[in-house]
Amino acid sequence: MKWLQNLLGGRGRKAAPAPVATMRKEAGNIYVLQVGGVINKATVDRIQAIAAQAVERDAKDLKLLLILSGFEGWRKGDDWGDLDFFARYGDDISRIAVVGEARWEDPMRIFLLAGRRRADVRFFTPDQAVQARAWLAGA
């Protein structure tokens, strides 16, 4: 029975932290996205749907402040190869500032296709959050 409990996530197996994502619009066409836990594809799809609506409402030249708070990575096994949002709306995002633990810099740059998109992507540690906002605002 112990093997069944382990298979179903019982004792001895720590469950992955649930994905958390909130988004709000601020002045200057800045969208603040806070993510935490283990992010799954369904959560990313919901975020992209909201961003697509903003772009389609004529919110071009978006700036994204991505705050990693208790972020634990991406769920294994999900299909992360979907580039439809990037292909359709990628040019409407001009800057992306990521605030998070330094260990997430390289994986996040890969996930955000830094260097392969119009948007400049910069990474800031949590103690540099003020600098991240200033950079997004163009200062």
N, C-alpha and C positions, 0 to 999 in steps of 0.2 A: 504493500500500500504506500510505502514511502516514495517509491518511484512515481506513483500516480500523483501524490501531493506535489512533488517537485515539478512534474510535467504541467500541472494545472496552476502552478505559482504558489503552492503552499509553503510550509515551513522550509527553511534552508534556502529560499530563493527570494531575493529582494526584488520587488517590483520596480520597474522604471518609473521615475517621477512623471506624473501626468503633464502633458504639454499645457503651457500657459501662454496666452498671447493677447495683448491688448493694443489697440491702436487709437490714436487721437490726432486731430489736425490742430496745428498751431499757426500763428501768424507767419507770413512770409512763405507760404506754401510748403511748410515743414510738417511732415508726418512723423510722429513718434511711435515707434513700434517697440514694445517691451515683450521679450520672450524668455521663457524659463522652462525647466524640466527637459524631457526628451521630446523633441518636436517630431511630429509625424506628418506625412504628406497631406492628410486631410486638413490639418491646421494651416499648412502653407497654402493649400488651395483656397481656403477661406480668406486668408490675408490677401492673396493675389486678386481674388474677386472684388474685395473692397478697394484695393488700389486701382484696379481696372475701372471701376465706377468713377473714381476720382478723376482719372485721366480722361474718361469719356465725358465728364462734366466740364471739360475744358481746363483742367488743372494741369497744364503742361509745366515743364521745368520743375518737377517735384524734387524735394530734398527729403531724404530719409534719415532719421536718427534711430538707429537700431540699438537698443539697450539689452544686453544679455544679463539677466538677473536670475541666478540659480540655474543657468543654462547647462544642460548635460549632454547636448549633442543631438544627433538625428537618429530616428528609429531605424534600426537595421531591418532590411527586408522590404522597405517601401521602395517604390519606383521613383528615384530621384533624377531620372534622365529626361523628364518632361521640360522642354525649353519653350513651350508655347507662349507663356507670359513674357519671357525675355525677348523673344522674337517680335512680338506684337507691341509691347509697351516699353521695352528697355531704353529706347532713345528719349522717352518722356521723363526719365529720371536723370537729374543732372549731377547730384552729389549723394553719396551714402557715407555716413559716419557711423562706425560701429564702436560701441563702448562695452568693453568686457574684459575678462581675465586674459592676460597675454597668451595663455595656452590655446585660445580659440582664434588667434589672428590668422594663421595659415589656413586652417580648415574653413574659416568663414570667408576668406578671400577666394578660395576655390569655389565654395558654394555660391557666392555672389558673382562669380565669373569676372573678378577684378582683372583689368587689363584686356578684357574681351568685350567691354561694354563702353558706351559713351560716358557714363557716370564715373567720376573719380571716386574711388573707394579708399577711405582712410580709417585706420584702426586707432582707437584711443583706450587707455586703461581707465578704470573707474575714477581715479584721482584726476583725470584729464577731461572730465565731462564738460566743464565750462569751455575748454578749448574746442571740444567737438562741436558745441553749439555755435561758438564764434566762427569756426571754419564753415559750417553749414550756411550761416548768415552772410558769408562772403567777407568777413573781417580778417 
